[in-house]
């Protein structure tokens, strides 16, 4: 399951979709909106996505993860739109036969998603706002 949505993420559905009876481990990353960043109070975040390309790139990341780790199941859901502090922005879940692979696969997927997927975040602070690079590795090269 790859889902880009304006609705609240059903974390349990993501976990259930990724789970497998053959798995000895299910690992879940839940990214939430902080109430502060860069020493400023965050009022809300705005996420935008090039959805078709985002889904395609997430699929490539999953395929790459499956070539590196023995994935038995997986699911990714990312919010777009306006999110307030405390809300869930992204959920990645994977299942594997053993815990080490599960931890590593989940981290690989979320790190790759943050680096490669065209989803952009604007942080709105008390007294200002700032677009945050969705591709930090690319921003350093400019």
DSSP file (Angstrom, degrees, kcal/mol; ACC not computed):
  #  RESIDUE AA STRUCTURE BP1 BP2  ACC     N-H-->O    O-->H-N    N-H-->O    O-->H-N    TCO  KAPPA ALPHA  PHI   PSI    X-CA   Y-CA   Z-CA
    1    1 A X              0   0    0      0, 0.0    75,-2.7     0, 0.0     2,-0.5   0.000 360.0 360.0 360.0 126.1    0.0    0.0    0.0
    2    2 A X  E     +a   76   0A   0     73,-0.2     2,-0.4     2,-0.0    75,-0.2  -0.995 360.0 176.2-122.7 122.2    1.3    3.4   -1.0
    3    3 A X  E     -a   77   0A   0     73,-2.3    75,-2.7    -2,-0.5     2,-0.5  -0.983  21.8-173.5-136.4 125.3   -1.1    6.2    0.0
    4    4 A X  E     +a   78   0A   0     -2,-0.4     2,-0.3    73,-0.2    75,-0.2  -0.979  32.6 167.2-109.6 123.3   -0.8   10.0   -0.2
    5    5 A X  E     -a   79   0A   0     73,-2.4    75,-2.0    -2,-0.5     4,-0.1  -0.974  50.8-150.6-145.3 150.0   -3.8   11.5    1.6
    6    6 A X  S    S+     0   0    0     -2,-0.3     2,-0.2    73,-0.2    76,-0.1   0.511  83.0  85.6 -89.2  -8.9   -5.3   14.6    3.0
    7    7 A X  S    S-     0   0    0      1,-0.1    -2,-0.1    74,-0.0    73,-0.1  -0.492  97.1 -81.5 -90.6 161.7   -7.1   12.5    5.6
    8    8 A X        -     0   0    0     -2,-0.2     2,-0.4     1,-0.1    -1,-0.1  -0.320  51.9-111.4 -58.2 142.4   -5.8   11.4    8.9
    9    9 A X        -     0   0    0     79,-0.3     2,-1.3    -4,-0.1     3,-0.1  -0.640  15.6-137.9 -81.4 130.5   -3.6    8.3    8.6
   10   10 A X     >  -     0   0    0     -2,-0.4     4,-1.8     1,-0.2     3,-0.4  -0.750  20.6-170.6 -86.3  94.0   -5.0    5.1   10.1
   11   11 A X  H  > S+     0   0    0     -2,-1.3     4,-2.4     1,-0.3    -1,-0.2   0.878  82.0  53.6 -57.4 -42.5   -1.8    3.8   11.7
   12   12 A X  H  > S+     0   0    0      1,-0.2     4,-3.1     2,-0.2    -1,-0.3   0.872 106.1  53.2 -63.4 -35.9   -3.3    0.4   12.5
   13   13 A X  H  > S+     0   0    0     -3,-0.4     4,-2.4     2,-0.2    -1,-0.2   0.898 108.6  49.9 -65.2 -39.4   -4.3   -0.1    8.9
   14   14 A X  H  X S+     0   0    0     -4,-1.8     4,-1.8     2,-0.2    -2,-0.2   0.935 113.6  45.8 -62.7 -45.8   -0.8    0.6    7.8
   15   15 A X  H  X S+     0   0    0     -4,-2.4     4,-1.6     1,-0.2    -2,-0.2   0.934 113.0  49.4 -62.0 -47.3    0.6   -1.9   10.3
   16   16 A X  H  < S+     0   0    0     -4,-3.1    -1,-0.2     1,-0.2    -2,-0.2   0.887 109.7  52.0 -60.4 -39.7   -2.0   -4.5    9.4
   17   17 A X  H  < S+     0   0    0     -4,-2.4    57,-0.4     1,-0.2    -1,-0.2   0.875 114.0  43.1 -65.0 -37.5   -1.2   -4.1    5.6
   18   18 A X  H  < S+     0   0    0     -4,-1.8    -1,-0.2    55,-0.2    -2,-0.2   0.709  94.8 102.8 -80.5 -20.7    2.5   -4.6    6.3
   19   19 A X     <  -     0   0    0     -4,-1.6     2,-0.3    -5,-0.2    55,-0.1  -0.234  47.0-174.2 -71.1 152.0    2.1   -7.5    8.7
   20   20 A X    >   -     0   0    0     53,-0.1     3,-1.5    76,-0.1    76,-0.1  -0.996  32.4-134.5-143.5 140.9    2.7  -11.1    7.7
   21   21 A X  T 3  S+     0   0    0     -2,-0.3    -1,-0.1     1,-0.3    -2,-0.0   0.712 109.7  58.7 -66.4 -18.8    2.2  -14.3    9.7
   22   22 A X  T 3  S+     0   0    0     50,-0.1    -1,-0.3    73,-0.0     2,-0.2   0.530  88.6 102.7 -83.6  -7.1    5.6  -15.4    8.4
   23   23 A X    <   -     0   0    0     -3,-1.5    74,-0.3     1,-0.1     3,-0.1  -0.524  49.6-170.8 -84.8 142.9    7.2  -12.4   10.0
   24   24 A X  S    S+     0   0    0     72,-1.6     2,-0.3     1,-0.2    73,-0.2   0.435  80.6  35.0 -99.5  -5.9    9.2  -12.4   13.3
   25   25 A X  E     -B   96   0A   0     71,-1.7    71,-2.0    73,-0.2     2,-0.4  -0.989  53.8-172.0-151.7 137.6    9.3   -8.6   13.2
   26   26 A X  E     -B   95   0A   0     -2,-0.3     2,-0.4    69,-0.2    69,-0.2  -0.996  17.5-166.5-125.3 124.3    7.1   -5.7   12.2
   27   27 A X  E     -B   94   0A   0     67,-2.5    67,-2.3    -2,-0.4     2,-0.4  -0.919   3.1-169.6-115.4 138.1    8.8   -2.3   12.4
   28   28 A X  E     -B   93   0A   0     -2,-0.4     2,-0.5    65,-0.2    65,-0.2  -0.989  10.9-164.0-131.5 131.4    6.9    1.0   12.2
   29   29 A X  E     -B   92   0A   0     63,-3.0    63,-2.3    -2,-0.4     2,-0.5  -0.969   9.1-171.2-110.1 127.2    8.1    4.5   11.8
   30   30 A X  E     -B   91   0A   0     -2,-0.5     2,-0.5    61,-0.2    61,-0.2  -0.960   6.5-159.5-120.0 112.8    5.5    7.2   12.7
   31   31 A X  E     -B   90   0A   0     59,-3.1    58,-3.3    -2,-0.5    59,-1.5  -0.808  15.3-173.4 -93.1 127.0    6.6   10.8   11.8
   32   32 A X  E     -B   88   0A   0     -2,-0.5     2,-0.5    56,-0.3    56,-0.2  -0.776  30.1 -99.8-119.1 162.3    4.7   13.5   13.7
   33   33 A X        -     0   0    0     54,-2.2    53,-2.7    51,-0.3     2,-0.1  -0.710  37.1-143.0 -83.6 122.3    4.5   17.2   13.6
   34   34 A X        -     0   0    0     -2,-0.5    53,-0.1    51,-0.2     3,-0.1  -0.405  12.0-132.2 -77.6 160.3    6.6   18.9   16.3
   35   35 A X  S    S+     0   0    0     -2,-0.1     7,-2.2    50,-0.1     2,-0.3   0.390  88.8  34.8 -93.3   3.0    5.5   22.1   18.0
   36   36 A X  E     +D   41   0B   0      5,-0.3     2,-0.3    89,-0.0     5,-0.2  -0.994  56.4 172.1-153.0 152.8    8.9   23.7   17.5
   37   37 A X  E >  S+D   40   0B   0      3,-2.2     3,-1.8    -2,-0.3    86,-0.0  -0.939  73.4   5.1-158.8 138.3   11.7   23.8   14.9
   38   38 A X  T 3  S-     0   0    0     -2,-0.3     3,-0.1     1,-0.3     0, 0.0   0.823 130.6 -58.3  57.0  32.5   14.8   26.0   14.7
   39   39 A X  T 3  S+     0   0    0      1,-0.3     2,-0.3     0, 0.0    -1,-0.3   0.636 115.7 112.4  74.1  14.0   14.0   27.5   18.1
   40   40 A X  E <  S-D   37   0B   0     -3,-1.8    -3,-2.2    85,-0.0     2,-0.5  -0.890  73.8-109.5-119.8 150.1   10.6   28.8   16.8
   41   41 A X  E     -D   36   0B   0     -2,-0.3    85,-1.6    -5,-0.2     2,-0.5  -0.661  31.9-138.2 -77.2 125.6    7.1   27.7   17.8
   42   42 A X  E     -E  125   0C   0     -7,-2.2    83,-0.3    -2,-0.5    43,-0.2  -0.740  21.3-178.3 -87.0 126.9    5.4   25.8   14.9
   43   43 A X  E     -     0   0C   0     81,-3.2    42,-0.5    -2,-0.5     2,-0.3   0.864  67.2 -33.6 -88.4 -45.4    1.7   26.7   14.3
   44   44 A X  E     -E  124   0C   0     80,-1.4    80,-2.7    40,-0.2    -1,-0.4  -0.972  53.2-125.7-163.5 168.4    1.2   24.2   11.5
   45   45 A X  E     -EF 123  83C   0     38,-2.9    38,-2.8    -2,-0.3     2,-0.5  -0.915  13.4-151.6-118.2 150.5    2.9   22.5    8.6
   46   46 A X  E     -EF 122  82C   0     76,-2.4    76,-2.7    -2,-0.3     2,-0.4  -0.989  11.4-164.9-122.5 122.9    1.7   22.4    5.0
   47   47 A X  E     -EF 121  81C   0     34,-2.6    34,-2.9    -2,-0.5     2,-0.3  -0.896   7.0-178.5-107.3 135.3    2.7   19.5    2.8
   48   48 A X  E     -E  120   0C   0     72,-2.4    72,-3.1    -2,-0.4     2,-0.3  -0.946   5.5-172.2-126.3 152.0    2.4   19.4   -0.9
   49   49 A X  E     -E  119   0C   0     -2,-0.3     2,-1.2    70,-0.2    70,-0.2  -0.994  37.0-132.3-143.8 148.8    3.2   16.6   -3.3
   50   50 A X     >  -     0   0    0     68,-2.0     4,-2.9    -2,-0.3    68,-0.2  -0.839  41.9-164.9 -90.5  89.4    3.5   15.8   -7.0
   51   51 A X  H  > S+     0   0    0     -2,-1.2     4,-2.8     1,-0.2     5,-0.3   0.836  74.9  48.6 -58.4 -46.5    1.4   12.8   -6.2
   52   52 A X  H  > S+     0   0    0      1,-0.2     4,-2.0     2,-0.2    -1,-0.2   0.935 118.4  41.1 -60.5 -46.0    1.9   10.7   -9.4
   53   53 A X  H  > S+     0   0    0     -3,-0.2     4,-2.7     2,-0.2    -1,-0.2   0.873 112.7  55.5 -70.1 -36.2    5.6   11.1   -9.2
   54   54 A X  H  X S+     0   0    0     -4,-2.9     4,-2.5    64,-0.2    -2,-0.2   0.933 109.7  45.8 -61.4 -46.5    5.6   10.6   -5.4
   55   55 A X  H  X S+     0   0    0     -4,-2.8     4,-2.3     1,-0.2    -1,-0.2   0.916 113.6  50.1 -62.9 -42.8    3.8    7.3   -5.6
   56   56 A X  H  X S+     0   0    0     -4,-2.0     4,-1.8    -5,-0.3    -2,-0.2   0.905 112.5  46.4 -62.3 -42.7    6.2    6.2   -8.4
   57   57 A X  H  X S+     0   0    0     -4,-2.7     4,-2.2     2,-0.2    -2,-0.2   0.884 110.6  51.9 -70.3 -38.4    9.3    7.1   -6.5
   58   58 A X  H  X S+     0   0    0     -4,-2.5     4,-2.7     1,-0.2    -1,-0.2   0.912 107.6  53.9 -62.4 -40.7    8.0    5.4   -3.3
   59   59 A X  H  X S+     0   0    0     -4,-2.3     4,-2.5     1,-0.2    -2,-0.2   0.905 108.1  49.7 -59.1 -42.0    7.4    2.3   -5.4
   60   60 A X  H  X S+     0   0    0     -4,-1.8     4,-2.4     2,-0.2    -1,-0.2   0.898 110.2  50.7 -63.5 -40.4   11.1    2.4   -6.6
   61   61 A X  H  X S+     0   0    0     -4,-2.2     4,-2.8     2,-0.2    -2,-0.2   0.914 110.5  48.9 -63.3 -43.3   12.2    2.8   -3.0
   62   62 A X  H  X S+     0   0    0     -4,-2.7     4,-2.8     2,-0.2    -2,-0.2   0.922 110.7  50.6 -62.6 -43.8   10.2   -0.2   -1.9
   63   63 A X  H  X S+     0   0    0     -4,-2.5     4,-1.2     1,-0.2    -2,-0.2   0.905 112.0  47.6 -60.7 -41.0   11.6   -2.3   -4.8
   64   64 A X  H  X S+     0   0    0     -4,-2.4     4,-1.0     2,-0.2     3,-0.3   0.913 111.6  50.1 -66.1 -42.6   15.1   -1.3   -3.8
   65   65 A X  H >X S+     0   0    0     -4,-2.8     4,-2.8     1,-0.2     3,-0.6   0.908 108.2  53.6 -61.0 -41.3   14.4   -2.1   -0.1
   66   66 A X  H 3< S+     0   0    0     -4,-2.8    -1,-0.2     1,-0.3    -2,-0.2   0.783 106.6  52.2 -66.2 -26.6   13.0   -5.5   -1.2
   67   67 A X  H 3< S+     0   0    0     -4,-1.2    -1,-0.3    -3,-0.3    -2,-0.2   0.718 118.2  37.4 -79.8 -20.1   16.3   -6.2   -3.1
   68   68 A X  H << S+     0   0    0     -4,-1.0     2,-0.3    -3,-0.6    -2,-0.2   0.750 122.6  33.8 -98.2 -30.0   18.3   -5.4    0.1
   69   69 A X  S  < S-     0   0    0     -4,-2.8     2,-2.1    -5,-0.2    -1,-0.2  -0.909  84.2-109.1-130.8 152.2   16.1   -6.9    2.8
   70   70 A X        -     0   0    0     -2,-0.3    27,-0.5    -3,-0.1     2,-0.2  -0.433  46.4-173.6 -81.1  69.1   13.8   -9.9    3.0
   71   71 A X  E     + C   0  96A   0     -2,-2.1    25,-0.2    -5,-0.2     3,-0.1  -0.422  20.8 176.9 -66.8 132.4   10.5   -7.9    3.1
   72   72 A X  E    S-     0   0A   0     23,-3.3     2,-0.3     1,-0.4    24,-0.2   0.635  72.9  -6.1-102.2 -25.2    7.4  -10.0    3.7
   73   73 A X  E     + C   0  95A   0     22,-1.2    22,-2.4   -53,-0.1    -1,-0.4  -0.976  63.7 177.7-163.2 160.2    5.1   -7.0    3.8
   74   74 A X  E     - C   0  94A   0    -57,-0.4     2,-0.3    -2,-0.3    20,-0.2  -0.982   5.3-177.0-161.9 159.6    5.2   -3.2    3.7
   75   75 A X  E     - C   0  93A   0     18,-2.0    18,-2.6    -2,-0.3     2,-0.4  -0.931   4.4-167.9-162.3 144.5    3.0   -0.1    3.6
   76   76 A X  E     +aC   2  92A   0    -75,-2.7   -73,-2.3    -2,-0.3     2,-0.4  -0.999   6.6 176.8-137.5 132.0    3.7    3.7    3.4
   77   77 A X  E     -aC   3  91A   0     14,-2.5    14,-2.6    -2,-0.4     2,-0.4  -0.997   4.2-175.8-136.5 133.0    1.2    6.5    4.0
   78   78 A X  E     -aC   4  90A   0    -75,-2.7   -73,-2.4    -2,-0.4    12,-0.2  -0.992  17.9-134.4-131.2 134.0    2.0   10.2    3.8
   79   79 A X  E     -a    5   0A   0     10,-3.2     2,-0.3    -2,-0.4   -73,-0.2  -0.506  17.5-171.0 -80.6 151.5   -0.2   13.2    4.6
   80   80 A X        +     0   0    0    -75,-2.0     2,-0.2    -2,-0.2   -32,-0.2  -0.890  49.2  43.4-129.9 166.8   -0.5   16.3    2.5
   81   81 A X  E    S-F   47   0C   0    -34,-2.9   -34,-2.6    -2,-0.3     2,-0.5  -0.634 104.3 -17.5  97.0-159.2   -2.4   19.5    3.3
   82   82 A X  E     -F   46   0C   0     -2,-0.2     2,-0.4   -36,-0.2   -36,-0.2  -0.743  61.3-177.8 -92.2 126.1   -2.3   21.4    6.7
   83   83 A X  E     -F   45   0C   0    -38,-2.8   -38,-2.9    -2,-0.5     2,-0.2  -0.971  12.7-147.4-125.1 138.9   -1.2   19.5    9.8
   84   84 A X    >   -     0   0    0     -2,-0.4     3,-2.3   -40,-0.2   -51,-0.3  -0.617  42.1 -72.9 -98.7 159.7   -1.0   20.7   13.3
   85   85 A X  T 3  S+     0   0    0    -42,-0.5   -51,-0.2     1,-0.3    -1,-0.1  -0.243 121.2  28.6 -52.0 136.9    1.5   19.8   16.0
   86   86 A X  T 3  S+     0   0    0    -53,-2.7    -1,-0.3     1,-0.4     2,-0.1   0.125  92.6 120.9  96.5 -19.6    0.9   16.3   17.3
   87   87 A X    <   -     0   0    0     -3,-2.3   -54,-2.2     1,-0.1     2,-0.5  -0.427  69.7-108.2 -78.4 154.3   -0.7   15.0   14.0
   88   88 A X  E     +B   32   0A   0    -56,-0.2   -79,-0.3     1,-0.2   -56,-0.3  -0.699  34.3 176.6 -83.7 126.3    0.8   12.1   12.1
   89   89 A X  E     +     0   0A   0    -58,-3.3   -10,-3.2    -2,-0.5     2,-0.3   0.785  64.9   6.2 -98.2 -35.3    2.6   13.1    8.9
   90   90 A X  E     -BC  31  78A   0    -59,-1.5   -59,-3.1   -12,-0.2     2,-0.4  -0.997  54.0-166.3-152.5 144.7    4.0    9.8    7.7
   91   91 A X  E     -BC  30  77A   0    -14,-2.6   -14,-2.5    -2,-0.3     2,-0.4  -0.995   5.8-177.8-134.7 129.6    3.9    6.1    8.6
   92   92 A X  E     +BC  29  76A   0    -63,-2.3   -63,-3.0    -2,-0.4     2,-0.4  -0.996   7.9 178.6-123.4 129.8    6.2    3.4    7.2
   93   93 A X  E     +BC  28  75A   0    -18,-2.6   -18,-2.0    -2,-0.4     2,-0.3  -0.995   2.5 172.9-133.3 139.9    5.7   -0.2    8.2
   94   94 A X  E     -BC  27  74A   0    -67,-2.3   -67,-2.5    -2,-0.4     2,-0.4  -0.975  16.0-152.7-139.0 153.8    7.6   -3.3    7.2
   95   95 A X  E     +BC  26  73A   0    -22,-2.4   -23,-3.3    -2,-0.3   -22,-1.2  -0.990  20.8 163.3-127.4 142.9    7.6   -6.9    8.2
   96   96 A X  E     -BC  25  71A   0    -71,-2.0   -71,-1.7    -2,-0.4   -72,-1.6  -0.906  50.7-102.2-144.6 167.9   10.6   -9.3    7.9
   97   97 A X  S    S+     0   0    0    -27,-0.5     2,-0.3   -74,-0.3   -26,-0.1   0.850 105.0  30.2 -64.2 -32.2   11.6  -12.7    9.3
   98   98 A X  S  > S-     0   0    0    -74,-0.1     4,-1.5   -28,-0.1   -73,-0.2  -0.925  78.7-120.3-134.4 155.0   14.0  -11.1   11.9
   99   99 A X  H  > S+     0   0    0     -2,-0.3     4,-2.8     1,-0.2     5,-0.3   0.842 105.1  59.4 -64.9 -38.8   14.2   -7.7   13.8
  100  100 A X  H  > S+     0   0    0      1,-0.2     4,-2.5     2,-0.2    -1,-0.2   0.941 109.4  44.0 -58.3 -48.6   17.5   -6.5   12.5
  101  101 A X  H  > S+     0   0    0      1,-0.2     4,-2.9     2,-0.2     5,-0.3   0.875 112.2  54.7 -61.7 -37.4   16.3   -6.5    8.9
  102  102 A X  H  X S+     0   0    0     -4,-1.5     4,-2.2     2,-0.2    -2,-0.2   0.939 110.3  44.2 -63.8 -47.9   13.0   -4.9    9.9
  103  103 A X  H  X S+     0   0    0     -4,-2.8     4,-2.3     1,-0.2    -2,-0.2   0.943 117.2  46.0 -60.1 -48.0   14.7   -2.0   11.7
  104  104 A X  H  X S+     0   0    0     -4,-2.5     4,-2.5    -5,-0.3    -2,-0.2   0.892 112.7  49.0 -66.2 -40.7   17.1   -1.5    8.8
  105  105 A X  H  X S+     0   0    0     -4,-2.9     4,-2.5     2,-0.2    -1,-0.2   0.921 111.6  49.3 -65.1 -43.8   14.5   -1.7    6.1
  106  106 A X  H  X S+     0   0    0     -4,-2.2     4,-2.4    -5,-0.3     5,-0.2   0.928 113.2  46.6 -62.4 -44.9   12.2    0.7    7.8
  107  107 A X  H  X S+     0   0    0     -4,-2.3     4,-2.6    -5,-0.2     5,-0.3   0.911 111.1  52.3 -64.6 -42.0   15.0    3.2    8.3
  108  108 A X  H  X S+     0   0    0     -4,-2.5     4,-2.4    -5,-0.2     5,-0.2   0.923 111.0  47.8 -57.7 -45.3   16.1    2.8    4.6
  109  109 A X  H  X S+     0   0    0     -4,-2.5     4,-2.6     2,-0.2    -2,-0.2   0.942 114.8  42.9 -65.8 -48.4   12.6    3.5    3.4
  110  110 A X  H  X S+     0   0    0     -4,-2.4     4,-2.3     2,-0.2    -2,-0.2   0.910 115.8  48.8 -68.0 -39.6   12.0    6.6    5.5
  111  111 A X  H  X S+     0   0    0     -4,-2.6     4,-1.5    -5,-0.2    -1,-0.2   0.922 114.5  45.4 -63.8 -42.8   15.4    8.0    4.8
  112  112 A X  H  X S+     0   0    0     -4,-2.4     4,-2.9    -5,-0.3     5,-0.4   0.890 111.0  53.6 -66.4 -40.0   15.1    7.4    1.1
  113  113 A X  H  X S+     0   0    0     -4,-2.6     4,-1.9     1,-0.2    -2,-0.2   0.936 109.4  47.9 -59.1 -47.8   11.5    8.9    1.1
  114  114 A X  H  < S+     0   0    0     -4,-2.3    22,-0.3     1,-0.2    -1,-0.2   0.828 119.0  41.1 -63.5 -31.9   12.7   12.1    2.8
  115  115 A X  H  < S+     0   0    0     -4,-1.5    23,-0.2    -5,-0.2    -2,-0.2   0.848 128.6  20.9 -84.5 -36.4   15.6   12.4    0.3
  116  116 A X  H  < S+     0   0    0     -4,-2.9     2,-0.3    -5,-0.1    -3,-0.2   0.685  92.6  93.9-113.7 -21.7   14.0   11.4   -3.0
  117  117 A X  S  < S-     0   0    0     -4,-1.9     2,-2.6    -5,-0.4   -63,-0.1  -0.607  74.6-121.5 -87.7 133.7   10.2   11.8   -3.0
  118  118 A X        +     0   0    0     -2,-0.3   -68,-2.0   -68,-0.2     2,-0.4  -0.400  66.2 127.8 -75.8  73.2    8.7   15.0   -4.3
  119  119 A X  E     -E   49   0C   0     -2,-2.6     2,-0.3   -70,-0.2   -70,-0.2  -0.997  42.0-159.6-125.9 124.0    6.8   16.0   -1.1
  120  120 A X  E     -E   48   0C   0    -72,-3.1   -72,-2.4    -2,-0.4     2,-0.4  -0.808   2.7-153.9-112.1 146.9    7.5   19.5    0.1
  121  121 A X  E     -EG  47 132C   0     11,-1.0    11,-3.7    -2,-0.3     2,-0.5  -0.965   5.1-165.5-125.0 130.3    6.9   20.9    3.6
  122  122 A X  E     -EG  46 131C   0    -76,-2.7   -76,-2.4    -2,-0.4     2,-0.6  -0.970  13.5-150.2-111.0 125.7    6.3   24.5    4.6
  123  123 A X  E     -EG  45 130C   0      7,-3.0     7,-2.2    -2,-0.5     2,-0.6  -0.845   7.0-157.4 -94.2 125.4    6.7   25.3    8.3
  124  124 A X  E     -EG  44 129C   0    -80,-2.7   -81,-3.2    -2,-0.6   -80,-1.4  -0.920  17.3-176.9-106.4 118.2    4.5   28.1    9.6
  125  125 A X  E >   -EG  42 128C   0      3,-2.9     3,-1.6    -2,-0.6     2,-0.8  -0.561  43.0 -80.9-105.9 168.8    5.8   29.7   12.7
  126  126 A X  T 3  S+     0   0    0    -85,-1.6   -85,-0.2     1,-0.3     3,-0.1  -0.655 123.9   8.1 -65.9 112.1    4.5   32.4   15.0
  127  127 A X  T 3  S+     0   0    0     -2,-0.8     2,-0.3     1,-0.1    -1,-0.3   0.623 132.3  12.9  90.6  13.6    5.6   35.4   12.9
  128  128 A X  E <   -G  125   0C   0     -3,-1.6    -3,-2.9     2,-0.0     2,-0.3  -0.978  58.7-128.5 170.4-179.5    6.8   33.7    9.7
  129  129 A X  E     -G  124   0C   0     -2,-0.3     2,-0.3    -5,-0.3    -5,-0.2  -0.977  12.1-167.1-152.7 160.2    7.0   30.7    7.5
  130  130 A X  E     -G  123   0C   0     -7,-2.2    -7,-3.0    -2,-0.3     2,-0.4  -0.951  21.6-130.0-156.1 129.6    9.7   28.7    5.6
  131  131 A X  E     -G  122   0C   0     -2,-0.3     2,-0.5    -9,-0.3    -9,-0.3  -0.673  27.8-145.9 -77.2 133.3    9.7   26.0    2.9
  132  132 A X  E     -G  121   0C   0    -11,-3.7   -11,-1.0    -2,-0.4     2,-0.1  -0.866  22.9-107.1-103.5 133.1   11.9   23.1    4.0
  133  133 A X        -     0   0    0     -2,-0.5     3,-0.4     1,-0.2   -13,-0.0  -0.347  19.6-160.1 -60.3 129.9   13.8   21.3    1.3
  134  134 A X  S    S+     0   0    0      1,-0.2     2,-0.2    -2,-0.1   -17,-0.2   0.559  91.1  48.4 -82.4  -9.4   12.4   17.9    0.6
  135  135 A X    >>  +     0   0    0      1,-0.1     4,-2.1   -19,-0.1     3,-0.8  -0.601  64.1 169.4-131.9  71.3   15.7   16.9   -0.9
  136  136 A X  H 3> S+     0   0    0     -3,-0.4     4,-1.5   -22,-0.3    -1,-0.1   0.819  78.4  55.9 -57.3 -34.2   18.5   18.0    1.6
  137  137 A X  H 3> S+     0   0    0      1,-0.2     4,-0.7     2,-0.2    -1,-0.3   0.885 110.3  46.1 -65.0 -37.1   21.2   16.1   -0.3
  138  138 A X  H X> S+     0   0    0     -3,-0.8     3,-0.8   -23,-0.2     4,-0.8   0.887 107.0  57.6 -70.4 -39.9   20.3   18.0   -3.5
  139  139 A X  H >< S+     0   0    0     -4,-2.1     3,-0.6     1,-0.3    -1,-0.2   0.845 101.8  55.8 -62.0 -34.3   20.2   21.3   -1.7
  140  140 A X  H 3< S+     0   0    0     -4,-1.5    -1,-0.3     1,-0.2    -2,-0.2   0.775 103.9  54.8 -68.8 -25.9   23.8   20.9   -0.4
  141  141 A X  H <<        0   0    0     -3,-0.8    -1,-0.2    -4,-0.7    -2,-0.2   0.678 360.0 360.0 -81.5 -18.1   25.0   20.5   -4.0
  142  142 A X    <<        0   0    0     -4,-0.8    -1,-0.2    -3,-0.6    -2,-0.1   0.484 360.0 360.0 -73.9 360.0   23.5   23.7   -5.3
